[in-house]
Amino acid sequence: MGLISQVLKGGLGGAANAVVDVAEVFRPNATRRMELGHDAFSAALSQHGAEFQYGRVGWFDRAMNGLNRLPRPMLALGTLGLFIYAMVDPLGFAGRMQGLAYVPEPLWWLLGAIVSFYFGARELHYRRGPIAQPPLPASRSKPTTNPALEAWRAERGG
């Protein structure tokens, strides 16, 4: 809104700020939005960096990191193990599956909720977009010149 603001200030004097304020009600100031986005991104990045400033390498931290990585591989390998078990001992597998029929329905709902929330939270974590857009690379951050605008400014003498 740089050029429009200049024209409005030149033609309307003190009322130009009112016009700009009213215009920003309908169309937000893009420059200010980018500045706020950059500030939010910088704050989030510095907070994230502060969390990992002091690395913990104790046995408890290593054990917890290992436990956090177990559920997905265990579910996948357990499912493959069930198929192998069904081929090796079909009668034993059939007996175990009949035993599952005795599990009460609320317990199935609870298991489904736990698995759904675990995988749903992970999926949401990876699919959720960034809160603020990262700043442009240094090569694109400088505005390009507009030859027509430069010629117009030269004609006006400014």
C-alpha positions as CSV (number, residue, x, y, z in Angstrom):
1,M,0.0,0.0,0.0
2,G,3.0,2.3,-0.4
3,L,2.1,4.1,-3.6
4,I,-1.7,4.3,-2.7
5,S,-0.8,5.7,0.7
6,Q,1.4,8.4,-0.9
7,V,-1.3,9.4,-3.3
8,L,-4.0,9.5,-0.6
9,K,-1.8,11.5,1.7
10,G,-1.0,14.0,-1.0
11,G,-4.6,14.5,-2.1
12,L,-6.4,14.2,1.2
13,G,-4.0,15.7,3.7
14,G,-4.8,14.6,7.3
15,A,-7.7,12.5,6.3
16,A,-5.4,10.1,4.5
17,N,-4.7,8.1,7.7
18,A,-8.5,7.6,8.2
19,V,-8.8,6.3,4.7
20,V,-5.9,4.0,5.1
21,D,-7.3,2.7,8.5
22,V,-10.7,2.1,6.9
23,A,-9.1,0.3,3.9
24,E,-7.2,-1.9,6.3
25,V,-10.5,-3.1,7.8
26,F,-11.4,-4.7,4.5
27,R,-8.0,-5.7,3.3
28,P,-5.3,-6.3,6.0
29,N,-1.9,-4.7,5.7
30,A,0.1,-7.4,4.0
31,T,3.5,-5.9,5.1
32,R,2.4,-5.9,8.7
33,R,1.1,-9.4,8.4
34,M,4.5,-10.5,7.0
35,E,6.4,-8.8,9.8
36,L,4.2,-10.4,12.5
37,G,4.6,-13.8,10.8
38,H,8.4,-13.3,10.7
39,D,8.4,-12.4,14.4
40,A,6.3,-15.4,15.3
41,F,8.5,-17.7,13.3
42,S,11.7,-16.2,14.9
43,A,10.2,-16.6,18.4
44,A,9.2,-20.2,17.7
45,L,12.6,-21.0,16.3
46,S,14.4,-19.5,19.3
47,Q,12.1,-21.3,21.7
48,H,12.7,-24.6,19.9
49,G,16.5,-24.0,20.0
50,A,16.4,-23.2,23.7
51,E,14.7,-26.6,24.4
52,F,17.7,-28.4,23.0
53,Q,20.4,-26.2,24.3
54,Y,21.4,-28.6,27.0
55,G,21.4,-32.1,25.7
56,R,20.5,-34.9,28.1
57,V,22.2,-38.2,27.6
58,G,21.3,-40.0,30.8
59,W,20.2,-43.6,30.8
60,F,16.6,-42.6,31.6
61,D,16.4,-40.2,28.6
62,R,17.8,-42.9,26.3
63,A,15.3,-45.4,27.6
64,M,12.3,-43.1,27.2
65,N,13.4,-42.2,23.7
66,G,13.6,-45.9,22.9
67,L,10.1,-46.6,24.4
68,N,8.6,-43.7,22.4
69,R,9.8,-45.3,19.2
70,L,8.4,-48.8,19.9
71,P,4.6,-48.7,19.3
72,R,4.5,-48.4,15.5
73,P,7.1,-51.1,14.8
74,M,5.7,-53.4,17.4
75,L,2.2,-53.1,15.9
76,A,3.5,-53.8,12.4
77,L,5.7,-56.7,13.4
78,G,3.0,-58.1,15.6
79,T,0.5,-58.2,12.7
80,L,3.1,-60.0,10.6
81,G,3.7,-62.4,13.4
82,L,-0.1,-63.2,13.6
83,F,0.0,-64.1,9.9
84,I,3.0,-66.3,10.4
85,Y,1.4,-67.9,13.5
86,A,-1.7,-68.6,11.5
87,M,0.3,-70.5,8.8
88,V,2.5,-72.4,11.3
89,D,-0.3,-73.5,13.7
90,P,-3.8,-72.9,12.3
91,L,-5.6,-74.7,15.1
92,G,-3.8,-72.8,17.8
93,F,-4.4,-69.5,15.9
94,A,-8.2,-70.4,15.6
95,G,-8.4,-71.0,19.3
96,R,-6.7,-67.7,20.1
97,M,-9.1,-65.9,17.7
98,Q,-12.1,-67.5,19.4
99,G,-10.8,-66.3,22.7
100,L,-10.9,-62.7,21.3
101,A,-14.7,-63.2,20.9
102,Y,-14.9,-63.2,24.7
103,V,-13.4,-59.7,25.0
104,P,-16.2,-57.3,26.0
105,E,-17.2,-54.6,23.5
106,P,-16.3,-51.6,25.7
107,L,-12.7,-52.9,25.9
108,W,-12.6,-53.0,22.1
109,W,-13.8,-49.4,22.0
110,L,-11.1,-48.4,24.5
111,L,-8.4,-50.1,22.4
112,G,-9.7,-48.4,19.3
113,A,-9.7,-45.0,20.9
114,I,-6.1,-45.4,22.3
115,V,-4.7,-46.6,18.9
116,S,-6.7,-43.9,17.0
117,F,-5.6,-41.1,19.3
118,Y,-2.0,-42.2,19.2
119,F,-1.7,-42.5,15.4
120,G,-4.1,-39.5,14.8
121,A,-2.0,-37.3,17.0
122,R,1.1,-38.2,15.1
123,E,-0.6,-37.7,11.8
124,L,-2.0,-34.4,12.9
125,H,1.5,-33.3,14.1
126,Y,3.0,-34.0,10.7
127,R,0.2,-32.7,8.5
128,R,-0.4,-29.5,10.5
129,G,1.1,-26.5,8.6
130,P,3.5,-24.1,10.1
131,I,2.0,-21.3,12.2
132,A,4.0,-18.6,10.6
133,Q,5.6,-18.7,7.1
134,P,9.4,-18.7,7.1
135,P,11.1,-15.6,5.8
136,L,12.0,-15.5,2.2
137,P,15.5,-16.5,1.1
138,A,18.0,-13.7,0.8
139,S,17.9,-13.8,-3.0
140,R,14.2,-13.1,-3.0
141,S,13.9,-10.8,-0.1
142,K,15.0,-7.6,-2.0
143,P,12.1,-6.0,-4.0
144,T,12.6,-6.0,-7.8
145,T,12.5,-2.6,-9.5
146,N,9.6,-1.7,-11.7
147,P,10.8,0.2,-14.8
148,A,7.4,1.9,-15.4
149,L,7.3,3.1,-11.8
150,E,10.9,4.4,-12.0
151,A,10.0,6.3,-15.2
152,W,7.0,7.8,-13.6
153,R,9.0,8.9,-10.5
154,A,11.6,10.5,-12.9
155,E,8.9,12.4,-14.7
156,R,7.6,13.8,-11.4
157,G,11.1,14.7,-10.2
158,G,11.1,12.6,-7.2
